[in-house]
Amino acid sequence: MNLVAVVHGGNLGEMASARRAVRENMGDAAFVDACATIASFSAVVKIADGAGIPLEDFKEEATRDLRAELSINDFQS
């Protein structure tokens, strides 16, 4: 299971193995970078959602296929 899916899925039982997999395959520095990126993205999205900032129409249209391909719309925020 990949680290992003585990973090956003909230399955704490799989967290240790996902962390270990990133460290073993990419190293400790990449693990720290991945965690920082996940945290930053999550924070920015939650701030925008909490403030009620909508996705602009032109961005919604321009990113529709990409968001579907990456399953971005499945995330909690």
Biopython code that builds the backbone (N, CA, C, O; Angstrom):
import numpy as np
from Bio.PDB.StructureBuilder import StructureBuilder

atoms = [
    (1, "MET", "N", (0.858, -1.175, 0.000)),
    (1, "MET", "CA", (0.000, 0.000, 0.000)),
    (1, "MET", "C", (0.894, 1.225, 0.000)),
    (1, "MET", "O", (1.913, 1.243, 0.691)),
    (2, "ASN", "N", (0.537, 2.242, -0.757)),
    (2, "ASN", "CA", (1.411, 3.407, -0.786)),
    (2, "ASN", "C", (1.105, 4.364, 0.359)),
    (2, "ASN", "O", (-0.011, 4.398, 0.877)),
    (3, "LEU", "N", (2.099, 5.128, 0.738)),
    (3, "LEU", "CA", (2.025, 5.997, 1.911)),
    (3, "LEU", "C", (0.900, 7.014, 1.801)),
    (3, "LEU", "O", (0.189, 7.252, 2.778)),
    (4, "VAL", "N", (0.727, 7.610, 0.647)),
    (4, "VAL", "CA", (-0.332, 8.610, 0.476)),
    (4, "VAL", "C", (-1.701, 7.985, 0.725)),
    (4, "VAL", "O", (-2.524, 8.561, 1.437)),
    (5, "ALA", "N", (-1.947, 6.827, 0.154)),
    (5, "ALA", "CA", (-3.239, 6.168, 0.333)),
    (5, "ALA", "C", (-3.483, 5.812, 1.792)),
    (5, "ALA", "O", (-4.601, 5.955, 2.287)),
    (6, "VAL", "N", (-2.455, 5.354, 2.478)),
    (6, "VAL", "CA", (-2.600, 4.989, 3.891)),
    (6, "VAL", "C", (-2.898, 6.220, 4.737)),
    (6, "VAL", "O", (-3.792, 6.193, 5.583)),
    (7, "VAL", "N", (-2.156, 7.295, 4.511)),
    (7, "VAL", "CA", (-2.363, 8.518, 5.292)),
    (7, "VAL", "C", (-3.768, 9.057, 5.071)),
    (7, "VAL", "O", (-4.466, 9.375, 6.034)),
    (8, "HIS", "N", (-4.184, 9.163, 3.840)),
    (8, "HIS", "CA", (-5.495, 9.743, 3.550)),
    (8, "HIS", "C", (-6.633, 8.771, 3.797)),
    (8, "HIS", "O", (-7.777, 9.190, 3.975)),
    (9, "GLY", "N", (-6.337, 7.485, 3.810)),
    (9, "GLY", "CA", (-7.368, 6.504, 4.105)),
    (9, "GLY", "C", (-7.588, 6.308, 5.591)),
    (9, "GLY", "O", (-8.623, 5.790, 6.010)),
    (10, "GLY", "N", (-6.612, 6.723, 6.389)),
    (10, "GLY", "CA", (-6.748, 6.644, 7.834)),
    (10, "GLY", "C", (-6.572, 5.256, 8.420)),
    (10, "GLY", "O", (-6.964, 5.025, 9.564)),
    (11, "ASN", "N", (-5.991, 4.317, 7.666)),
    (11, "ASN", "CA", (-5.801, 2.962, 8.175)),
    (11, "ASN", "C", (-4.488, 2.891, 8.955)),
    (11, "ASN", "O", (-3.427, 2.642, 8.382)),
    (12, "LEU", "N", (-4.572, 3.111, 10.255)),
    (12, "LEU", "CA", (-3.370, 3.136, 11.087)),
    (12, "LEU", "C", (-2.666, 1.787, 11.141)),
    (12, "LEU", "O", (-1.462, 1.734, 11.392)),
    (13, "GLY", "N", (-3.384, 0.710, 10.912)),
    (13, "GLY", "CA", (-2.787, -0.616, 10.927)),
    (13, "GLY", "C", (-1.778, -0.831, 9.810)),
    (13, "GLY", "O", (-0.886, -1.671, 9.931)),
    (14, "GLU", "N", (-1.911, -0.081, 8.726)),
    (14, "GLU", "CA", (-1.002, -0.217, 7.588)),
    (14, "GLU", "C", (0.074, 0.861, 7.565)),
    (14, "GLU", "O", (0.946, 0.849, 6.696)),
    (15, "MET", "N", (0.019, 1.793, 8.514)),
    (15, "MET", "CA", (0.934, 2.933, 8.508)),
    (15, "MET", "C", (2.398, 2.509, 8.641)),
    (15, "MET", "O", (3.245, 2.979, 7.883)),
    (16, "ALA", "N", (2.701, 1.635, 9.587)),
    (16, "ALA", "CA", (4.095, 1.239, 9.822)),
    (16, "ALA", "C", (4.704, 0.578, 8.586)),
    (16, "ALA", "O", (5.847, 0.863, 8.228)),
    (17, "SER", "N", (3.948, -0.298, 7.939)),
    (17, "SER", "CA", (4.503, -0.976, 6.759)),
    (17, "SER", "C", (4.653, -0.008, 5.588)),
    (17, "SER", "O", (5.594, -0.143, 4.806)),
    (18, "ALA", "N", (3.762, 0.953, 5.449)),
    (18, "ALA", "CA", (3.884, 1.948, 4.378)),
    (18, "ALA", "C", (5.101, 2.836, 4.611)),
    (18, "ALA", "O", (5.836, 3.147, 3.674)),
    (19, "ARG", "N", (5.312, 3.240, 5.852)),
    (19, "ARG", "CA", (6.495, 4.050, 6.179)),
    (19, "ARG", "C", (7.779, 3.273, 5.898)),
    (19, "ARG", "O", (8.722, 3.789, 5.300)),
    (20, "ARG", "N", (7.787, 2.032, 6.342)),
    (20, "ARG", "CA", (8.971, 1.186, 6.158)),
    (20, "ARG", "C", (9.272, 0.992, 4.666)),
    (20, "ARG", "O", (10.432, 1.018, 4.254)),
    (21, "ALA", "N", (8.231, 0.798, 3.869)),
    (21, "ALA", "CA", (8.423, 0.585, 2.430)),
    (21, "ALA", "C", (9.065, 1.803, 1.767)),
    (21, "ALA", "O", (9.950, 1.658, 0.924)),
    (22, "VAL", "N", (8.622, 3.004, 2.148)),
    (22, "VAL", "CA", (9.221, 4.212, 1.566)),
    (22, "VAL", "C", (10.675, 4.319, 1.982)),
    (22, "VAL", "O", (11.537, 4.613, 1.154)),
    (23, "ARG", "N", (10.958, 4.085, 3.254)),
    (23, "ARG", "CA", (12.346, 4.181, 3.741)),
    (23, "ARG", "C", (13.248, 3.156, 3.062)),
    (23, "ARG", "O", (14.368, 3.479, 2.669)),
    (24, "GLU", "N", (12.767, 1.930, 2.924)),
    (24, "GLU", "CA", (13.579, 0.875, 2.316)),
    (24, "GLU", "C", (13.817, 1.126, 0.830)),
    (24, "GLU", "O", (14.907, 0.863, 0.322)),
    (25, "ASN", "N", (12.804, 1.630, 0.133)),
    (25, "ASN", "CA", (12.910, 1.819, -1.315)),
    (25, "ASN", "C", (13.517, 3.149, -1.733)),
    (25, "ASN", "O", (14.129, 3.252, -2.796)),
    (26, "MET", "N", (13.347, 4.175, -0.889)),
    (26, "MET", "CA", (13.768, 5.517, -1.301)),
    (26, "MET", "C", (14.729, 6.196, -0.335)),
    (26, "MET", "O", (15.368, 7.184, -0.696)),
    (27, "GLY", "N", (14.841, 5.685, 0.880)),
    (27, "GLY", "CA", (15.740, 6.272, 1.864)),
    (27, "GLY", "C", (15.031, 7.207, 2.828)),
    (27, "GLY", "O", (13.894, 7.622, 2.605)),
    (28, "ASP", "N", (15.744, 7.527, 3.915)),
    (28, "ASP", "CA", (15.166, 8.360, 4.968)),
    (28, "ASP", "C", (14.862, 9.782, 4.504)),
    (28, "ASP", "O", (13.827, 10.342, 4.866)),
    (29, "ALA", "N", (15.747, 10.367, 3.712)),
    (29, "ALA", "CA", (15.528, 11.746, 3.253)),
    (29, "ALA", "C", (14.267, 11.843, 2.391)),
    (29, "ALA", "O", (13.490, 12.788, 2.524)),
    (30, "ALA", "N", (14.070, 10.868, 1.515)),
    (30, "ALA", "CA", (12.869, 10.862, 0.674)),
    (30, "ALA", "C", (11.623, 10.645, 1.519)),
    (30, "ALA", "O", (10.566, 11.203, 1.225)),
    (31, "PHE", "N", (11.742, 9.834, 2.569)),
    (31, "PHE", "CA", (10.615, 9.620, 3.475)),
    (31, "PHE", "C", (10.202, 10.932, 4.131)),
    (31, "PHE", "O", (9.015, 11.252, 4.188)),
    (32, "VAL", "N", (11.173, 11.690, 4.624)),
    (32, "VAL", "CA", (10.877, 12.983, 5.253)),
    (32, "VAL", "C", (10.239, 13.927, 4.233)),
    (32, "VAL", "O", (9.264, 14.612, 4.544)),
    (33, "ASP", "N", (10.784, 13.964, 3.024)),
    (33, "ASP", "CA", (10.210, 14.817, 1.975)),
    (33, "ASP", "C", (8.776, 14.408, 1.652)),
    (33, "ASP", "O", (7.905, 15.262, 1.485)),
    (34, "ALA", "N", (8.537, 13.110, 1.565)),
    (34, "ALA", "CA", (7.186, 12.626, 1.266)),
    (34, "ALA", "C", (6.210, 13.020, 2.365)),
    (34, "ALA", "O", (5.101, 13.474, 2.082)),
    (35, "CYS", "N", (6.618, 12.849, 3.613)),
    (35, "CYS", "CA", (5.743, 13.216, 4.736)),
    (35, "CYS", "C", (5.450, 14.710, 4.745)),
    (35, "CYS", "O", (4.316, 15.122, 4.990)),
    (36, "ALA", "N", (6.463, 15.518, 4.480)),
    (36, "ALA", "CA", (6.270, 16.972, 4.446)),
    (36, "ALA", "C", (5.333, 17.375, 3.314)),
    (36, "ALA", "O", (4.498, 18.264, 3.482)),
    (37, "THR", "N", (5.468, 16.728, 2.174)),
    (37, "THR", "CA", (4.605, 17.039, 1.031)),
    (37, "THR", "C", (3.162, 16.655, 1.323)),
    (37, "THR", "O", (2.244, 17.425, 1.040)),
    (38, "ILE", "N", (2.958, 15.476, 1.885)),
    (38, "ILE", "CA", (1.610, 15.027, 2.234)),
    (38, "ILE", "C", (0.978, 15.986, 3.241)),
    (38, "ILE", "O", (-0.175, 16.387, 3.083)),
    (39, "ALA", "N", (1.733, 16.351, 4.270)),
    (39, "ALA", "CA", (1.214, 17.249, 5.307)),
    (39, "ALA", "C", (0.886, 18.619, 4.739)),
    (39, "ALA", "O", (-0.157, 19.191, 5.055)),
    (40, "SER", "N", (1.762, 19.143, 3.909)),
    (40, "SER", "CA", (1.544, 20.469, 3.326)),
    (40, "SER", "C", (0.305, 20.477, 2.438)),
    (40, "SER", "O", (-0.531, 21.374, 2.541)),
    (41, "PHE", "N", (0.189, 19.485, 1.574)),
    (41, "PHE", "CA", (-0.968, 19.412, 0.686)),
    (41, "PHE", "C", (-2.248, 19.308, 1.495)),
    (41, "PHE", "O", (-3.230, 19.994, 1.208)),
    (42, "SER", "N", (-2.238, 18.462, 2.493)),
    (42, "SER", "CA", (-3.421, 18.272, 3.327)),
    (42, "SER", "C", (-3.813, 19.564, 4.033)),
    (42, "SER", "O", (-4.994, 19.908, 4.093)),
    (43, "ALA", "N", (-2.834, 20.275, 4.564)),
    (43, "ALA", "CA", (-3.115, 21.520, 5.285)),
    (43, "ALA", "C", (-3.694, 22.578, 4.357)),
    (43, "ALA", "O", (-4.679, 23.232, 4.699)),
    (44, "VAL", "N", (-3.095, 22.749, 3.193)),
    (44, "VAL", "CA", (-3.565, 23.776, 2.259)),
    (44, "VAL", "C", (-4.997, 23.488, 1.816)),
    (44, "VAL", "O", (-5.831, 24.392, 1.762)),
    (45, "VAL", "N", (-5.273, 22.239, 1.504)),
    (45, "VAL", "CA", (-6.615, 21.865, 1.065)),
    (45, "VAL", "C", (-7.626, 22.082, 2.189)),
    (45, "VAL", "O", (-8.719, 22.595, 1.949)),
    (46, "LYS", "N", (-7.272, 21.699, 3.401)),
    (46, "LYS", "CA", (-8.204, 21.864, 4.527)),
    (46, "LYS", "C", (-8.457, 23.333, 4.840)),
    (46, "LYS", "O", (-9.578, 23.709, 5.183)),
    (47, "ILE", "N", (-7.438, 24.158, 4.726)),
    (47, "ILE", "CA", (-7.624, 25.598, 4.942)),
    (47, "ILE", "C", (-8.570, 26.162, 3.880)),
    (47, "ILE", "O", (-9.485, 26.921, 4.198)),
    (48, "ALA", "N", (-8.348, 25.795, 2.635)),
    (48, "ALA", "CA", (-9.217, 26.279, 1.554)),
    (48, "ALA", "C", (-10.646, 25.790, 1.742)),
    (48, "ALA", "O", (-11.593, 26.561, 1.582)),
    (49, "ASP", "N", (-10.809, 24.518, 2.080)),
    (49, "ASP", "CA", (-12.149, 23.978, 2.306)),
    (49, "ASP", "C", (-12.823, 24.651, 3.496)),
    (49, "ASP", "O", (-13.995, 25.021, 3.429)),
    (50, "GLY", "N", (-12.077, 24.807, 4.580)),
    (50, "GLY", "CA", (-12.631, 25.421, 5.784)),
    (50, "GLY", "C", (-13.033, 26.866, 5.574)),
    (50, "GLY", "O", (-13.995, 27.346, 6.174)),
    (51, "ALA", "N", (-12.300, 27.552, 4.724)),
    (51, "ALA", "CA", (-12.612, 28.951, 4.429)),
    (51, "ALA", "C", (-13.710, 29.067, 3.374)),
    (51, "ALA", "O", (-14.212, 30.158, 3.102)),
    (52, "GLY", "N", (-14.072, 27.942, 2.791)),
    (52, "GLY", "CA", (-15.121, 27.949, 1.776)),
    (52, "GLY", "C", (-14.649, 28.436, 0.422)),
    (52, "GLY", "O", (-15.446, 28.930, -0.376)),
    (53, "ILE", "N", (-13.358, 28.302, 0.155)),
    (53, "ILE", "CA", (-12.815, 28.748, -1.128)),
    (53, "ILE", "C", (-13.151, 27.697, -2.192)),
    (53, "ILE", "O", (-12.637, 26.579, -2.134)),
    (54, "PRO", "N", (-13.990, 28.035, -3.145)),
    (54, "PRO", "CA", (-14.363, 27.056, -4.175)),
    (54, "PRO", "C", (-13.293, 26.952, -5.263)),
    (54, "PRO", "O", (-12.501, 27.871, -5.472)),
    (55, "LEU", "N", (-13.293, 25.829, -5.935)),
    (55, "LEU", "CA", (-12.439, 25.653, -7.106)),
    (55, "LEU", "C", (-13.044, 26.477, -8.241)),
    (55, "LEU", "O", (-14.224, 26.333, -8.560)),
    (56, "GLU", "N", (-12.238, 27.333, -8.843)),
    (56, "GLU", "CA", (-12.746, 28.177, -9.918)),
    (56, "GLU", "C", (-13.247, 27.322, -11.079)),
    (56, "GLU", "O", (-12.715, 26.243, -11.340)),
    (57, "ASP", "N", (-14.274, 27.812, -11.774)),
    (57, "ASP", "CA", (-14.881, 27.061, -12.872)),
    (57, "ASP", "C", (-13.862, 26.649, -13.928)),
    (57, "ASP", "O", (-13.878, 25.508, -14.390)),
    (58, "PHE", "N", (-12.970, 27.571, -14.317)),
    (58, "PHE", "CA", (-12.012, 27.232, -15.368)),
    (58, "PHE", "C", (-11.037, 26.156, -14.897)),
    (58, "PHE", "O", (-10.582, 25.347, -15.706)),
    (59, "LYS", "N", (-10.704, 26.130, -13.595)),
    (59, "LYS", "CA", (-9.818, 25.087, -13.068)),
    (59, "LYS", "C", (-10.557, 23.759, -12.977)),
    (59, "LYS", "O", (-9.977, 22.703, -13.228)),
    (60, "GLU", "N", (-11.828, 23.811, -12.622)),
    (60, "GLU", "CA", (-12.619, 22.586, -12.536)),
    (60, "GLU", "C", (-12.682, 21.922, -13.900)),
    (60, "GLU", "O", (-12.478, 20.714, -14.020)),
    (61, "GLU", "N", (-12.963, 22.710, -14.923)),
    (61, "GLU", "CA", (-13.050, 22.171, -16.284)),
    (61, "GLU", "C", (-11.688, 21.679, -16.788)),
    (61, "GLU", "O", (-11.591, 20.607, -17.385)),
    (62, "ALA", "N", (-10.650, 22.463, -16.544)),
    (62, "ALA", "CA", (-9.316, 22.136, -17.063)),
    (62, "ALA", "C", (-8.702, 20.914, -16.390)),
    (62, "ALA", "O", (-7.853, 20.245, -16.979)),
    (63, "THR", "N", (-9.122, 20.618, -15.169)),
    (63, "THR", "CA", (-8.509, 19.513, -14.420)),
    (63, "THR", "C", (-9.428, 18.309, -14.247)),
    (63, "THR", "O", (-9.056, 17.348, -13.574)),
    (64, "ARG", "N", (-10.602, 18.340, -14.831)),
    (64, "ARG", "CA", (-11.593, 17.273, -14.631)),
    (64, "ARG", "C", (-11.022, 15.888, -14.944)),
    (64, "ARG", "O", (-11.113, 14.986, -14.111)),
    (65, "ASP", "N", (-10.439, 15.708, -16.122)),
    (65, "ASP", "CA", (-9.914, 14.396, -16.520)),
    (65, "ASP", "C", (-8.735, 13.973, -15.652)),
    (65, "ASP", "O", (-8.635, 12.812, -15.256)),
    (66, "LEU", "N", (-7.848, 14.911, -15.358)),
    (66, "LEU", "CA", (-6.681, 14.601, -14.530)),
    (66, "LEU", "C", (-7.110, 14.195, -13.120)),
    (66, "LEU", "O", (-6.577, 13.235, -12.563)),
    (67, "ARG", "N", (-8.065, 14.918, -12.545)),
    (67, "ARG", "CA", (-8.537, 14.579, -11.201)),
    (67, "ARG", "C", (-9.191, 13.204, -11.179)),
    (67, "ARG", "O", (-9.040, 12.460, -10.210)),
    (68, "ALA", "N", (-9.910, 12.864, -12.232)),
    (68, "ALA", "CA", (-10.524, 11.536, -12.315)),
    (68, "ALA", "C", (-9.457, 10.455, -12.457)),
    (68, "ALA", "O", (-9.532, 9.414, -11.805)),
    (69, "GLU", "N", (-8.466, 10.704, -13.306)),
    (69, "GLU", "CA", (-7.390, 9.733, -13.528)),
    (69, "GLU", "C", (-6.599, 9.460, -12.251)),
    (69, "GLU", "O", (-6.223, 8.319, -11.984)),
    (70, "LEU", "N", (-6.348, 10.504, -11.464)),
    (70, "LEU", "CA", (-5.566, 10.370, -10.232)),
    (70, "LEU", "C", (-6.426, 10.059, -9.008)),
    (70, "LEU", "O", (-5.901, 9.895, -7.907)),
    (71, "SER", "N", (-7.735, 9.977, -9.195)),
    (71, "SER", "CA", (-8.694, 9.730, -8.103)),
    (71, "SER", "C", (-8.617, 10.798, -7.017)),
    (71, "SER", "O", (-8.863, 10.518, -5.844)),
    (72, "ILE", "N", (-8.277, 12.009, -7.407)),
    (72, "ILE", "CA", (-8.161, 13.096, -6.437)),
    (72, "ILE", "C", (-9.495, 13.383, -5.767)),
    (72, "ILE", "O", (-9.533, 13.740, -4.589)),
    (73, "ASN", "N", (-10.576, 13.233, -6.493)),
    (73, "ASN", "CA", (-11.887, 13.525, -5.916)),
    (73, "ASN", "C", (-12.282, 12.537, -4.824)),
    (73, "ASN", "O", (-13.252, 12.767, -4.101)),
    (74, "ASP", "N", (-11.539, 11.438, -4.700)),
    (74, "ASP", "CA", (-11.831, 10.447, -3.666)),
    (74, "ASP", "C", (-11.267, 10.823, -2.305)),
    (74, "ASP", "O", (-11.630, 10.215, -1.298)),
    (75, "PHE", "N", (-10.376, 11.825, -2.258)),
    (75, "PHE", "CA", (-9.788, 12.224, -0.982)),
    (75, "PHE", "C", (-10.831, 12.893, -0.108)),
    (75, "PHE", "O", (-11.818, 13.434, -0.608)),
    (76, "GLN", "N", (-10.613, 12.855, 1.189)),
    (76, "GLN", "CA", (-11.585, 13.330, 2.161)),
    (76, "GLN", "C", (-11.885, 14.809, 2.055)),
    (76, "GLN", "O", (-13.032, 15.208, 2.259)),
    (77, "SER", "N", (-10.923, 15.621, 1.750)),
    (77, "SER", "CA", (-11.143, 17.076, 1.746)),
    (77, "SER", "C", (-11.935, 17.535, 0.559)),
    (77, "SER", "O", (-12.199, 18.729, 0.417)),
]
sb = StructureBuilder()
sb.init_structure("model")
sb.init_model(0)
sb.init_chain("A")
sb.init_seg("    ")
for serial, (resi, resn, name, xyz) in enumerate(atoms, 1):
    if name == "N":
        sb.init_residue(resn, " ", resi, " ")
    sb.init_atom(name, np.array(xyz, "f"), 0.0, 1.0, " ", f" {name:<3s}", serial, name[0])
structure = sb.get_structure()
